[in-house]
């Protein structure tokens, strides 16, 4: 019958097309597998490089923190040298007027002015009796 002939023809066309379609599918599969292998190798190489860079970054951070710590310690030492209480401990004193401002010259005072003398340990109130312009 005509129907059987059409089925037979379609079956033959499918039989001829299947090997080609399988070959195309196999080629595509192989290309995808190659790309996947290349991507894995690239990923491995990137992971190794990232690990190396992480190690270098860790070492750089530790080194920089150590350097900053040394600078901070040097600044702390320099600041300690400028501490006025160290000067007072050596026997000097600071004279302050009644407003609490440091007196830097005798010309800032008058006879009878009240002042506070600050020492390394403690302080004292005083009154200026006489000024000398040496």
N, C-alpha and C positions, 0 to 999 in steps of 0.2 A: 504494500500500500504506500501511498504518498507520505503518510505520516511516518511510517517506519523508515522510509528513505530519508526524510528530513532529520529524524533522530540519528540515523546512521551517519549522515553527513556532519551533523553537529558533533557527534562523538569523535569522528575522525579529526575534525578541526581542533577539538579540545586536546586530543591525543598528540597532535602535532605542536600545539601551543604550550602544553605543560612543560616539556623539557626546556624550552626557551625561557618560560617564566621562572622555572626553578633555577636556571643558570643565572638569570638576572637577579633573583632573590639571593642566591649564593654569593654573587659578586658584591651585592650591597652589604650582605652580612660580613663578608671578608673585609670590606672597606671600613665598616663600623668597628670591627674587631681591631684593625690596624690603628684607627684613630684612638680607640680606647687604650690600647697598649702605649701609644705615644703620649696620651694624656697622663697615664699612670707614671711613665718615666719622667715626664715634665713635673708632675706633682711631687714625685720622690726627690728630684733635683731641687725643686723650690723648697721643700721641707728641709732638706739638708742645708741649703743656703740660709734659710730662716733660722735654723738652729745655730749656725755659725754666727750670723748677725746678732742673734740674741745673746750669745756668749760675749761677743765684742761689746754690745750695748751694756750688758751688766758690768763688765770690767770698766768701761768708760764712766758709768754712773758712780761706781765705787771710788774710782780715782778722783772724779770731780768733787764728790762729797768730802773726800779726805782733804783735797786742796782747799775747799771752802771752810772746812773745820779749822785747818791751820791758819787761814786768813782771819777767821773769827777770833781765834786764840791770840793772834798777834795784835788785832785791834783791841781786844780786851786788856792785854798787857799795856798797850800804849795809853789806853783810857785810864787805867789804874795809875800810871805815872802822872797823869794830869789831875788826879784826885786831890783837892785842897786839904783833905784831912791828913794825907801823907806829909804835906808840908808842915802842918800843925804838929804832927808827931815828932818832927825834927826840932821843935822848939820855937817855931814862929807862931804868930797869932794873927787873927783877922779882927779888924776894928769895924764895927757897924754903927751907923747913926740911929737915932730914935725911930726912923722909918724902916730900919732893917737893911738899908743900902750899905754896901761896902765903902768905907772911907779909903780913898787911894792917895790923898795928899793932905798935909796939914792945912793947906789953904781952904779946904772944905769945912773946917771947924772954926768955932769961935771959943774964946775963953768962957768957961761955965757950961759948955755944951755937955749933954749926957751921951755916953757911948756904951756899947757892949763889947767887951773883949772876949773873943772866942779862942780857946786853946785846944790843944790835942785832946785833953780830957777836961771838960767843963768850960764854964764861961764866968765872967764877972762884969758887974756894972761899974762904970767909972765916970768921973767928971773931969773935963779938961781944965787945968788950972792955968797953964801958960802955953802959948804957941811959940815955936822957934822956926824961923825960916832959914834953915841951913842949906 
